[in-house]
Amino acid sequence: MTSSTDHLLARDPVMTGDDDHQTGLLTATRPKTARPPMYRVLLLNDDYTPMEFVVHVLERFFHKNREEATQIMLHVHQKGIGICGVYTYEVAETKVTQVVDFARRHQHPLQCTMEKE
């Protein structure tokens, strides 16, 4: 058997027979794939960004409905910080950049960060 999966096959260590006619079990081994680390995207409260703008950000960039966005915004307002979502590193990094850039374009100091889960 010669194929691109030969490197995945391992001979059973128990062999019988002479050198020309060995018998044994071939077993396929699959490498374990680890899940990528996940990151929380967080909004931080400030005294200047309007609540309605924060709701809009949550709807636009995190695909929250009005009710979810309002709940998260109120949590951020009351607790100082809130989770917008949990994503892989690249997605989280992109969302942080999009939110901060959008806030700056609209002249708001809204802060968005990410942290490993």
Secondary structure, 3 states (H helix, E strand, C coil): CCCCCHHHEEECCCCECCCCCCECCEEECCCCCCCCCEEEEEEECCCCCCHHHHHHHHHHHHCCCHHHHHHHHHHHHHHCEEEEEEEEHHHHHHHHHHHHHHHHHCCCCCEEEEEEC
